[in-house]
């Protein structure tokens, strides 16, 4: 039976041809990050005819460069923004219990109680964690999903984060937040769920000359252009939104992460969480991640000027992250330990003067002079709420006929409750495969036609060959970068990329 959620080059060609033949969608969404695919899913689930175009690949921009956290809003509570705090906690609970329980798990966050941390600072963190517990309860998220915060002794702290400094360690404060197996995988899951509900997801298609009811599209693979009419056009291009609407005033900020082999941090099972001196409720995190890695982040720096396709960390940010984490480590990490890095740009709404760290993370829905509807600002955690908000506004503005929002209780592809049939596999399922695909994991192997489907794509990398094939046949990967940098995160480490590149090209050549 054909999989209605499958994205691939053949489906792209068929759906692009139908659009060129004059089909008029209800909604044209521009942008294939988490906000854009969230809008496409919401629109399709309401019964609207929706087309999404993305000039690069799904999750090409900011949506793949996050901390992989689904925040509960604690930081915003500390700064008095109760609205964002409550919404973030609610949306985190929806993701963890209904939409994507297979992609989001509870991540322990450990704040070591070291001599440099004064009594007042310790009390502030403890009060913050208790407030976080309150937000969790208010959102209706059970403690079985997100355990309550508590204090632990020094021995237990060292078990969870083995490289923590032992000299003067008086235990630690432990709390829990949501952690994605990967942000780009969430984007792909949402996009495929939108396709499952009838949305057309077209990557490598750029949009220019956008109005409220039309756009000129260009197929980036062939160079062909087409004029498309739609009943509504939504600009969800994040930090690039100003390219389609020059009246928008955005102020991007750069967030940088460093990538380490997990052995450098003693293979931790908790995120070592170090308060930034002089800051209110801001931390640097050393987070255990998939593929045996630790990500260290996060910075918040002004990023003026032209928007690059792939932002780069600065030496000052690298030094800041290393200096901060080393205050809590028994053995210092250096630039020699860094095996990769990445930076992303937050699409913040320009509020004038002040630090980017202090700018609200709220979103805004703004009608452009051209008539297109812009959605700007916001955070990954609130993508579902943002989609609901912009669609409610767009439906009212354009007089569209649509059902109510259904996404609050809509399971994504891979969630156990999603109706995509789960095939049986005669193979044992690798735990890493289940972590990335959830209930869909058996399909990845059962639908494979390649030789040695359960072999690793390269020695020591826990991604199997069937995953590369599935990326091409079901997840819309069109080139090696799509496979290595977004369907998997092998590409974050240059040496691993080189070892896996031949396997990626093998599966692309087979299509």
One Martini backbone bead per residue (centre of mass of N, CA, C, O) as a GRO file, in nm:
protein
  511
    1UNK     BB    1   0.096   0.036   0.022
    2UNK     BB    2   0.075   0.352  -0.005
    3UNK     BB    3   0.243   0.639   0.122
    4UNK     BB    4   0.108   0.952   0.195
    5UNK     BB    5   0.386   1.065   0.346
    6UNK     BB    6   0.568   1.045   0.110
    7UNK     BB    7   0.880   1.191   0.015
    8UNK     BB    8   0.981   1.274  -0.327
    9UNK     BB    9   1.078   1.332  -0.647
   10UNK     BB   10   0.819   1.229  -0.783
   11UNK     BB   11   0.610   1.387  -0.621
   12UNK     BB   12   0.720   1.662  -0.681
   13UNK     BB   13   0.674   1.661  -0.990
   14UNK     BB   14   0.368   1.616  -0.988
   15UNK     BB   15   0.287   1.862  -0.805
   16UNK     BB   16   0.423   2.084  -0.976
   17UNK     BB   17   0.261   2.031  -1.234
   18UNK     BB   18  -0.020   2.092  -1.114
   19UNK     BB   19   0.047   2.386  -1.047
   20UNK     BB   20   0.118   2.470  -1.344
   21UNK     BB   21  -0.190   2.395  -1.445
   22UNK     BB   22  -0.370   2.590  -1.221
   23UNK     BB   23  -0.383   2.538  -0.940
   24UNK     BB   24  -0.576   2.662  -0.648
   25UNK     BB   25  -0.489   2.735  -0.351
   26UNK     BB   26  -0.570   2.841  -0.042
   27UNK     BB   27  -0.262   2.790   0.058
   28UNK     BB   28   0.053   2.962   0.062
   29UNK     BB   29   0.360   2.845   0.180
   30UNK     BB   30   0.660   3.011   0.294
   31UNK     BB   31   0.853   2.777   0.425
   32UNK     BB   32   1.053   2.482   0.572
   33UNK     BB   33   1.017   2.512   0.859
   34UNK     BB   34   0.852   2.473   1.149
   35UNK     BB   35   0.638   2.687   1.085
   36UNK     BB   36   0.554   2.608   0.797
   37UNK     BB   37   0.479   2.305   0.851
   38UNK     BB   38   0.271   2.372   1.070
   39UNK     BB   39   0.079   2.521   0.880
   40UNK     BB   40   0.033   2.295   0.676
   41UNK     BB   41  -0.095   2.097   0.875
   42UNK     BB   42  -0.326   2.268   0.980
   43UNK     BB   43  -0.458   2.325   0.706
   44UNK     BB   44  -0.503   2.030   0.615
   45UNK     BB   45  -0.669   1.945   0.876
   46UNK     BB   46  -0.902   2.167   0.790
   47UNK     BB   47  -0.935   2.121   0.457
   48UNK     BB   48  -0.713   2.257   0.304
   49UNK     BB   49  -0.549   2.378   0.025
   50UNK     BB   50  -0.195   2.306   0.033
   51UNK     BB   51   0.116   2.488  -0.023
   52UNK     BB   52   0.469   2.425   0.002
   53UNK     BB   53   0.763   2.632  -0.009
   54UNK     BB   54   1.127   2.566  -0.060
   55UNK     BB   55   1.445   2.667  -0.163
   56UNK     BB   56   1.558   2.423  -0.022
   57UNK     BB   57   1.521   2.259   0.270
   58UNK     BB   58   1.424   2.103   0.518
   59UNK     BB   59   1.558   2.262   0.781
   60UNK     BB   60   1.784   2.466   0.672
   61UNK     BB   61   1.771   2.661   0.897
   62UNK     BB   62   1.706   2.731   1.220
   63UNK     BB   63   1.563   2.443   1.274
   64UNK     BB   64   1.872   2.297   1.294
   65UNK     BB   65   2.015   2.515   1.526
   66UNK     BB   66   1.934   2.422   1.790
   67UNK     BB   67   1.919   2.273   2.124
   68UNK     BB   68   1.689   2.047   2.127
   69UNK     BB   69   1.462   2.203   2.284
   70UNK     BB   70   1.163   2.186   2.499
   71UNK     BB   71   1.048   2.440   2.651
   72UNK     BB   72   0.882   2.547   2.965
   73UNK     BB   73   0.937   2.878   3.033
   74UNK     BB   74   1.123   2.970   3.273
   75UNK     BB   75   1.271   3.221   3.165
   76UNK     BB   76   1.005   3.393   3.126
   77UNK     BB   77   0.918   3.398   3.419
   78UNK     BB   78   1.173   3.551   3.527
   79UNK     BB   79   1.090   3.808   3.318
   80UNK     BB   80   0.752   3.824   3.328
   81UNK     BB   81   0.651   3.621   3.085
   82UNK     BB   82   0.378   3.445   3.131
   83UNK     BB   83   0.259   3.372   2.857
   84UNK     BB   84   0.500   3.215   2.739
   85UNK     BB   85   0.536   3.019   2.971
   86UNK     BB   86   0.259   2.878   2.950
   87UNK     BB   87   0.273   2.798   2.651
   88UNK     BB   88   0.531   2.633   2.661
   89UNK     BB   89   0.430   2.420   2.861
   90UNK     BB   90   0.189   2.328   2.692
   91UNK     BB   91   0.344   2.250   2.429
   92UNK     BB   92   0.529   2.046   2.555
   93UNK     BB   93   0.304   1.852   2.648
   94UNK     BB   94   0.187   1.793   2.369
   95UNK     BB   95   0.443   1.670   2.246
   96UNK     BB   96   0.501   1.444   2.476
   97UNK     BB   97   0.182   1.313   2.472
   98UNK     BB   98   0.078   1.348   2.147
   99UNK     BB   99   0.249   1.430   1.892
  100UNK     BB  100   0.585   1.347   2.001
  101UNK     BB  101   0.686   1.103   2.205
  102UNK     BB  102   0.929   0.990   2.015
  103UNK     BB  103   1.105   1.286   2.005
  104UNK     BB  104   1.043   1.342   2.320
  105UNK     BB  105   1.232   1.386   2.617
  106UNK     BB  106   1.356   1.368   2.924
  107UNK     BB  107   1.587   1.611   3.058
  108UNK     BB  108   1.844   1.632   3.257
  109UNK     BB  109   1.926   1.908   3.483
  110UNK     BB  110   2.250   2.005   3.607
  111UNK     BB  111   2.331   2.194   3.903
  112UNK     BB  112   2.615   2.267   4.045
  113UNK     BB  113   2.740   2.288   4.385
  114UNK     BB  114   2.963   2.537   4.401
  115UNK     BB  115   3.155   2.775   4.551
  116UNK     BB  116   3.086   3.002   4.327
  117UNK     BB  117   2.795   2.950   4.437
  118UNK     BB  118   2.582   3.123   4.592
  119UNK     BB  119   2.315   3.136   4.797
  120UNK     BB  120   2.132   3.317   4.621
  121UNK     BB  121   2.170   3.159   4.357
  122UNK     BB  122   2.063   2.893   4.457
  123UNK     BB  123   1.781   2.994   4.536
  124UNK     BB  124   1.698   3.090   4.255
  125UNK     BB  125   1.711   2.816   4.115
  126UNK     BB  126   1.517   2.665   4.301
  127UNK     BB  127   1.274   2.847   4.251
  128UNK     BB  128   1.269   2.803   3.948
  129UNK     BB  129   1.219   2.495   3.958
  130UNK     BB  130   0.952   2.515   4.112
  131UNK     BB  131   0.812   2.682   3.895
  132UNK     BB  132   0.841   2.463   3.679
  133UNK     BB  133   0.659   2.262   3.823
  134UNK     BB  134   0.411   2.443   3.807
  135UNK     BB  135   0.393   2.455   3.500
  136UNK     BB  136   0.356   2.156   3.455
  137UNK     BB  137   0.091   2.130   3.612
  138UNK     BB  138  -0.068   2.348   3.458
  139UNK     BB  139  -0.031   2.179   3.179
  140UNK     BB  140  -0.075   1.859   3.254
  141UNK     BB  141   0.202   1.728   3.309
  142UNK     BB  142   0.326   1.449   3.404
  143UNK     BB  143   0.568   1.310   3.613
  144UNK     BB  144   0.617   1.064   3.419
  145UNK     BB  145   0.731   1.266   3.197
  146UNK     BB  146   0.811   1.501   3.421
  147UNK     BB  147   0.999   1.530   3.664
  148UNK     BB  148   1.072   1.651   3.949
  149UNK     BB  149   1.246   1.847   4.135
  150UNK     BB  150   1.585   1.828   4.293
  151UNK     BB  151   1.813   1.719   4.530
  152UNK     BB  152   2.154   1.607   4.510
  153UNK     BB  153   2.428   1.440   4.549
  154UNK     BB  154   2.756   1.415   4.457
  155UNK     BB  155   2.751   1.123   4.355
  156UNK     BB  156   2.510   1.152   4.160
  157UNK     BB  157   2.624   1.383   3.993
  158UNK     BB  158   2.873   1.216   3.886
  159UNK     BB  159   2.704   1.005   3.736
  160UNK     BB  160   2.560   1.209   3.534
  161UNK     BB  161   2.844   1.403   3.547
  162UNK     BB  162   3.165   1.295   3.542
  163UNK     BB  163   3.325   1.594   3.490
  164UNK     BB  164   3.264   1.717   3.737
  165UNK     BB  165   3.355   1.904   3.987
  166UNK     BB  166   3.467   1.788   4.311
  167UNK     BB  167   3.574   2.040   4.432
  168UNK     BB  168   3.327   2.137   4.657
  169UNK     BB  169   3.097   1.948   4.608
  170UNK     BB  170   2.731   1.976   4.720
  171UNK     BB  171   2.596   1.887   4.475
  172UNK     BB  172   2.260   1.918   4.318
  173UNK     BB  173   2.041   2.048   4.084
  174UNK     BB  174   1.735   1.891   3.960
  175UNK     BB  175   1.591   1.894   3.633
  176UNK     BB  176   1.326   1.908   3.374
  177UNK     BB  177   1.315   1.872   3.016
  178UNK     BB  178   1.279   1.896   2.683
  179UNK     BB  179   1.407   1.658   2.427
  180UNK     BB  180   1.526   1.628   2.118
  181UNK     BB  181   1.662   1.420   1.901
  182UNK     BB  182   1.565   1.630   1.664
  183UNK     BB  183   1.473   1.908   1.486
  184UNK     BB  184   1.470   1.810   1.187
  185UNK     BB  185   1.289   1.563   1.243
  186UNK     BB  186   1.042   1.723   1.321
  187UNK     BB  187   1.001   1.866   1.053
  188UNK     BB  188   0.964   1.609   0.883
  189UNK     BB  189   0.721   1.497   1.040
  190UNK     BB  190   0.532   1.735   0.986
  191UNK     BB  191   0.546   1.729   0.676
  192UNK     BB  192   0.443   1.433   0.643
  193UNK     BB  193   0.174   1.483   0.788
  194UNK     BB  194   0.075   1.689   0.587
  195UNK     BB  195   0.084   1.495   0.344
  196UNK     BB  196  -0.116   1.290   0.467
  197UNK     BB  197  -0.341   1.545   0.449
  198UNK     BB  198  -0.256   1.679   0.139
  199UNK     BB  199  -0.007   1.823   0.126
  200UNK     BB  200   0.228   2.023  -0.058
  201UNK     BB  201   0.581   1.950  -0.065
  202UNK     BB  202   0.822   2.198  -0.196
  203UNK     BB  203   1.134   2.172  -0.277
  204UNK     BB  204   1.335   2.378  -0.455
  205UNK     BB  205   1.131   2.640  -0.415
  206UNK     BB  206   1.096   2.967  -0.504
  207UNK     BB  207   0.996   3.302  -0.393
  208UNK     BB  208   0.850   3.580  -0.574
  209UNK     BB  209   0.649   3.826  -0.601
  210UNK     BB  210   0.460   3.879  -0.348
  211UNK     BB  211   0.125   3.837  -0.255
  212UNK     BB  212  -0.190   3.774  -0.123
  213UNK     BB  213  -0.254   3.585  -0.419
  214UNK     BB  214   0.063   3.554  -0.507
  215UNK     BB  215   0.337   3.393  -0.704
  216UNK     BB  216   0.668   3.350  -0.797
  217UNK     BB  217   0.808   3.055  -0.915
  218UNK     BB  218   1.115   2.851  -0.866
  219UNK     BB  219   1.296   2.595  -1.000
  220UNK     BB  220   1.607   2.505  -0.878
  221UNK     BB  221   1.661   2.255  -1.080
  222UNK     BB  222   1.555   2.398  -1.376
  223UNK     BB  223   1.453   2.723  -1.381
  224UNK     BB  224   1.163   2.724  -1.373
  225UNK     BB  225   0.862   2.914  -1.406
  226UNK     BB  226   0.571   3.024  -1.201
  227UNK     BB  227   0.238   3.119  -1.171
  228UNK     BB  228   0.062   3.172  -0.859
  229UNK     BB  229  -0.258   3.115  -0.726
  230UNK     BB  230  -0.410   3.230  -0.416
  231UNK     BB  231  -0.610   3.296  -0.137
  232UNK     BB  232  -0.335   3.264   0.033
  233UNK     BB  233  -0.036   3.416   0.185
  234UNK     BB  234   0.249   3.282   0.369
  235UNK     BB  235   0.518   3.414   0.563
  236UNK     BB  236   0.771   3.155   0.685
  237UNK     BB  237   1.108   3.261   0.672
  238UNK     BB  238   1.204   3.413   0.908
  239UNK     BB  239   1.501   3.577   0.874
  240UNK     BB  240   1.389   3.612   0.554
  241UNK     BB  241   1.120   3.788   0.552
  242UNK     BB  242   1.236   4.067   0.439
  243UNK     BB  243   1.262   3.971   0.135
  244UNK     BB  244   0.930   3.980   0.104
  245UNK     BB  245   0.922   4.221   0.343
  246UNK     BB  246   1.056   4.537   0.389
  247UNK     BB  247   0.877   4.631   0.649
  248UNK     BB  248   1.031   4.453   0.819
  249UNK     BB  249   1.166   4.428   1.168
  250UNK     BB  250   1.461   4.269   1.226
  251UNK     BB  251   1.678   4.094   1.494
  252UNK     BB  252   1.916   3.900   1.477
  253UNK     BB  253   2.040   3.613   1.656
  254UNK     BB  254   2.319   3.430   1.775
  255UNK     BB  255   2.352   3.069   1.810
  256UNK     BB  256   2.599   2.868   1.968
  257UNK     BB  257   2.762   2.546   1.903
  258UNK     BB  258   2.935   2.267   2.032
  259UNK     BB  259   3.115   1.966   1.938
  260UNK     BB  260   3.138   1.645   2.105
  261UNK     BB  261   3.261   1.385   2.240
  262UNK     BB  262   3.119   1.218   2.499
  263UNK     BB  263   3.391   1.124   2.635
  264UNK     BB  264   3.486   1.408   2.725
  265UNK     BB  265   3.220   1.389   2.942
  266UNK     BB  266   3.178   1.081   3.030
  267UNK     BB  267   2.903   1.004   2.928
  268UNK     BB  268   2.644   1.159   2.980
  269UNK     BB  269   2.285   1.185   3.118
  270UNK     BB  270   2.323   1.493   3.168
  271UNK     BB  271   2.285   1.834   3.177
  272UNK     BB  272   2.518   2.057   3.210
  273UNK     BB  273   2.443   2.346   3.425
  274UNK     BB  274   2.563   2.684   3.377
  275UNK     BB  275   2.577   2.971   3.511
  276UNK     BB  276   2.584   3.296   3.413
  277UNK     BB  277   2.752   3.544   3.507
  278UNK     BB  278   2.520   3.807   3.579
  279UNK     BB  279   2.267   3.630   3.512
  280UNK     BB  280   1.920   3.574   3.449
  281UNK     BB  281   1.845   3.266   3.371
  282UNK     BB  282   2.133   3.182   3.241
  283UNK     BB  283   2.287   2.921   3.038
  284UNK     BB  284   2.511   2.654   3.007
  285UNK     BB  285   2.512   2.361   2.793
  286UNK     BB  286   2.584   2.002   2.834
  287UNK     BB  287   2.452   1.782   2.590
  288UNK     BB  288   2.327   1.488   2.534
  289UNK     BB  289   2.348   1.304   2.223
  290UNK     BB  290   2.338   1.177   1.945
  291UNK     BB  291   2.605   0.989   1.820
  292UNK     BB  292   2.796   1.043   2.068
  293UNK     BB  293   2.724   1.343   2.178
  294UNK     BB  294   2.806   1.688   2.264
  295UNK     BB  295   2.636   1.990   2.333
  296UNK     BB  296   2.750   2.333   2.341
  297UNK     BB  297   2.542   2.583   2.498
  298UNK     BB  298   2.462   2.936   2.455
  299UNK     BB  299   2.427   3.204   2.254
  300UNK     BB  300   2.366   3.588   2.233
  301UNK     BB  301   2.406   3.756   1.929
  302UNK     BB  302   2.445   3.989   1.727
  303UNK     BB  303   2.329   3.983   1.354
  304UNK     BB  304   2.412   4.179   1.137
  305UNK     BB  305   2.308   4.193   0.819
  306UNK     BB  306   2.335   3.966   0.613
  307UNK     BB  307   2.185   3.654   0.544
  308UNK     BB  308   2.301   3.355   0.591
  309UNK     BB  309   2.264   3.028   0.520
  310UNK     BB  310   2.539   2.965   0.704
  311UNK     BB  311   2.622   3.018   0.996
  312UNK     BB  312   2.898   3.135   1.210
  313UNK     BB  313   3.108   3.105   1.441
  314UNK     BB  314   3.291   3.271   1.679
  315UNK     BB  315   3.569   3.296   1.868
  316UNK     BB  316   3.424   3.431   2.109
  317UNK     BB  317   3.207   3.211   2.150
  318UNK     BB  318   3.391   2.976   2.198
  319UNK     BB  319   3.533   3.093   2.447
  320UNK     BB  320   3.284   3.134   2.622
  321UNK     BB  321   3.193   2.838   2.641
  322UNK     BB  322   3.455   2.721   2.757
  323UNK     BB  323   3.486   2.904   3.005
  324UNK     BB  324   3.215   2.832   3.138
  325UNK     BB  325   3.234   2.517   3.158
  326UNK     BB  326   3.514   2.510   3.317
  327UNK     BB  327   3.394   2.600   3.598
  328UNK     BB  328   3.259   2.278   3.620
  329UNK     BB  329   3.531   2.126   3.570
  330UNK     BB  330   3.794   1.901   3.630
  331UNK     BB  331   3.855   1.905   3.314
  332UNK     BB  332   3.960   2.075   3.062
  333UNK     BB  333   3.836   2.217   2.775
  334UNK     BB  334   3.918   2.252   2.427
  335UNK     BB  335   3.958   2.309   2.096
  336UNK     BB  336   4.068   2.013   2.053
  337UNK     BB  337   3.774   1.884   2.137
  338UNK     BB  338   3.649   2.003   1.891
  339UNK     BB  339   3.441   1.847   1.617
  340UNK     BB  340   3.223   2.085   1.609
  341UNK     BB  341   2.979   2.327   1.465
  342UNK     BB  342   2.711   2.578   1.529
  343UNK     BB  343   2.475   2.821   1.381
  344UNK     BB  344   2.198   3.041   1.465
  345UNK     BB  345   1.904   3.238   1.378
  346UNK     BB  346   1.702   3.454   1.534
  347UNK     BB  347   1.365   3.588   1.466
  348UNK     BB  348   1.363   3.883   1.580
  349UNK     BB  349   1.196   4.150   1.698
  350UNK     BB  350   1.239   4.479   1.668
  351UNK     BB  351   1.298   4.683   1.983
  352UNK     BB  352   1.570   4.818   1.951
  353UNK     BB  353   1.726   4.852   2.209
  354UNK     BB  354   1.948   4.629   2.331
  355UNK     BB  355   1.960   4.310   2.398
  356UNK     BB  356   1.883   4.011   2.258
  357UNK     BB  357   1.834   3.856   2.532
  358UNK     BB  358   1.582   4.078   2.597
  359UNK     BB  359   1.411   3.987   2.374
  360UNK     BB  360   1.130   3.888   2.275
  361UNK     BB  361   0.981   3.552   2.190
  362UNK     BB  362   0.757   3.649   2.050
  363UNK     BB  363   0.499   3.670   1.821
  364UNK     BB  364   0.385   3.777   1.483
  365UNK     BB  365   0.104   3.905   1.298
  366UNK     BB  366   0.152   4.042   0.960
  367UNK     BB  367   0.036   4.254   0.726
  368UNK     BB  368   0.123   4.322   0.424
  369UNK     BB  369   0.113   4.550   0.173
  370UNK     BB  370   0.059   4.305  -0.037
  371UNK     BB  371  -0.121   4.086   0.164
  372UNK     BB  372   0.051   3.922   0.304
  373UNK     BB  373   0.126   3.687   0.566
  374UNK     BB  374   0.306   3.728   0.858
  375UNK     BB  375   0.546   3.523   1.047
  376UNK     BB  376   0.712   3.623   1.348
  377UNK     BB  377   0.913   3.487   1.553
  378UNK     BB  378   0.957   3.289   1.807
  379UNK     BB  379   0.944   2.930   1.888
  380UNK     BB  380   0.966   2.602   1.852
  381UNK     BB  381   0.775   2.513   2.084
  382UNK     BB  382   0.534   2.717   1.941
  383UNK     BB  383   0.454   2.626   1.650
  384UNK     BB  384   0.156   2.533   1.677
  385UNK     BB  385   0.041   2.799   1.787
  386UNK     BB  386   0.136   2.977   1.554
  387UNK     BB  387  -0.026   2.834   1.334
  388UNK     BB  388  -0.303   2.883   1.453
  389UNK     BB  389  -0.291   3.191   1.457
  390UNK     BB  390  -0.233   3.252   1.151
  391UNK     BB  391  -0.482   3.096   1.044
  392UNK     BB  392  -0.706   3.242   1.184
  393UNK     BB  393  -0.637   3.514   1.054
  394UNK     BB  394  -0.643   3.429   0.754
  395UNK     BB  395  -0.932   3.322   0.739
  396UNK     BB  396  -1.059   3.594   0.816
  397UNK     BB  397  -0.930   3.778   0.596
  398UNK     BB  398  -1.018   3.565   0.339
  399UNK     BB  399  -1.276   3.383   0.382
  400UNK     BB  400  -1.231   3.097   0.466
  401UNK     BB  401  -1.310   2.751   0.452
  402UNK     BB  402  -1.289   2.596   0.778
  403UNK     BB  403  -1.193   2.417   1.018
  404UNK     BB  404  -1.077   2.336   1.300
  405UNK     BB  405  -0.834   2.295   1.505
  406UNK     BB  406  -0.632   1.967   1.541
  407UNK     BB  407  -0.323   1.963   1.657
  408UNK     BB  408  -0.338   1.903   1.964
  409UNK     BB  409  -0.431   1.576   1.878
  410UNK     BB  410  -0.197   1.521   1.657
  411UNK     BB  411  -0.023   1.267   1.537
  412UNK     BB  412   0.273   1.196   1.428
  413UNK     BB  413   0.495   1.061   1.259
  414UNK     BB  414   0.573   0.779   1.482
  415UNK     BB  415   0.344   0.783   1.645
  416UNK     BB  416   0.146   0.542   1.776
  417UNK     BB  417  -0.139   0.698   1.677
  418UNK     BB  418  -0.064   0.682   1.395
  419UNK     BB  419  -0.217   0.542   1.099
  420UNK     BB  420   0.030   0.440   0.997
  421UNK     BB  421   0.143   0.162   0.897
  422UNK     BB  422   0.297  -0.114   1.060
  423UNK     BB  423   0.548  -0.305   0.985
  424UNK     BB  424   0.716  -0.592   0.962
  425UNK     BB  425   1.022  -0.712   1.105
  426UNK     BB  426   1.296  -0.947   1.095
  427UNK     BB  427   1.446  -0.738   1.256
  428UNK     BB  428   1.627  -0.594   1.473
  429UNK     BB  429   1.597  -0.294   1.651
  430UNK     BB  430   1.760  -0.025   1.678
  431UNK     BB  431   1.760   0.216   1.915
  432UNK     BB  432   1.831   0.454   1.725
  433UNK     BB  433   1.593   0.410   1.530
  434UNK     BB  434   1.364   0.447   1.736
  435UNK     BB  435   1.444   0.734   1.827
  436UNK     BB  436   1.393   0.859   1.525
  437UNK     BB  437   1.099   0.683   1.443
  438UNK     BB  438   0.959   0.500   1.623
  439UNK     BB  439   0.682   0.330   1.502
  440UNK     BB  440   0.835   0.343   1.208
  441UNK     BB  441   1.093   0.164   1.215
  442UNK     BB  442   1.002  -0.098   1.066
  443UNK     BB  443   0.960   0.040   0.786
  444UNK     BB  444   1.253   0.109   0.716
  445UNK     BB  445   1.327  -0.194   0.675
  446UNK     BB  446   1.083  -0.321   0.516
  447UNK     BB  447   1.123  -0.103   0.263
  448UNK     BB  448   1.384  -0.206   0.191
  449UNK     BB  449   1.610  -0.272  -0.110
  450UNK     BB  450   1.875  -0.301   0.000
  451UNK     BB  451   2.169  -0.392   0.092
  452UNK     BB  452   2.230  -0.423   0.408
  453UNK     BB  453   2.015  -0.246   0.592
  454UNK     BB  454   2.164  -0.285   0.898
  455UNK     BB  455   2.403  -0.148   0.823
  456UNK     BB  456   2.632   0.067   0.855
  457UNK     BB  457   2.742   0.345   0.679
  458UNK     BB  458   2.968   0.346   0.905
  459UNK     BB  459   3.200   0.297   1.114
  460UNK     BB  460   3.062   0.404   1.427
  461UNK     BB  461   2.773   0.470   1.294
  462UNK     BB  462   2.426   0.481   1.414
  463UNK     BB  463   2.355   0.440   1.094
  464UNK     BB  464   2.161   0.298   0.858
  465UNK     BB  465   2.103   0.221   0.532
  466UNK     BB  466   1.790   0.243   0.543
  467UNK     BB  467   1.787   0.548   0.618
  468UNK     BB  468   1.896   0.655   0.353
  469UNK     BB  469   1.675   0.542   0.176
  470UNK     BB  470   1.434   0.678   0.328
  471UNK     BB  471   1.517   0.970   0.276
  472UNK     BB  472   1.453   0.940  -0.036
  473UNK     BB  473   1.160   0.782  -0.039
  474UNK     BB  474   1.016   0.956   0.237
  475UNK     BB  475   1.195   1.252   0.312
  476UNK     BB  476   1.299   1.437   0.053
  477UNK     BB  477   1.577   1.368  -0.039
  478UNK     BB  478   1.806   1.514  -0.303
  479UNK     BB  479   2.082   1.511  -0.140
  480UNK     BB  480   2.356   1.467   0.056
  481UNK     BB  481   2.296   1.698   0.253
  482UNK     BB  482   2.018   1.607   0.339
  483UNK     BB  483   2.121   1.344   0.472
  484UNK     BB  484   2.375   1.450   0.652
  485UNK     BB  485   2.235   1.736   0.779
  486UNK     BB  486   1.906   1.647   0.833
  487UNK     BB  487   1.822   1.342   0.852
  488UNK     BB  488   2.101   1.367   0.964
  489UNK     BB  489   2.411   1.441   1.185
  490UNK     BB  490   2.685   1.364   1.054
  491UNK     BB  491   2.791   1.651   0.929
  492UNK     BB  492   2.905   1.790   1.197
  493UNK     BB  493   3.139   1.583   1.128
  494UNK     BB  494   3.372   1.574   0.894
  495UNK     BB  495   3.479   1.281   0.916
  496UNK     BB  496   3.199   1.146   0.899
  497UNK     BB  497   3.112   1.258   0.631
  498UNK     BB  498   3.333   1.126   0.461
  499UNK     BB  499   3.251   0.824   0.537
  500UNK     BB  500   2.927   0.863   0.435
  501UNK     BB  501   2.908   0.978   0.141
  502UNK     BB  502   2.898   0.723  -0.042
  503UNK     BB  503   2.624   0.618   0.062
  504UNK     BB  504   2.456   0.858  -0.023
  505UNK     BB  505   2.520   0.837  -0.331
  506UNK     BB  506   2.407   0.557  -0.376
  507UNK     BB  507   2.099   0.631  -0.321
  508UNK     BB  508   2.073   0.856  -0.531
  509UNK     BB  509   2.150   0.676  -0.783
  510UNK     BB  510   1.894   0.470  -0.740
  511UNK     BB  511   1.658   0.696  -0.835
   0.00000   0.00000   0.00000
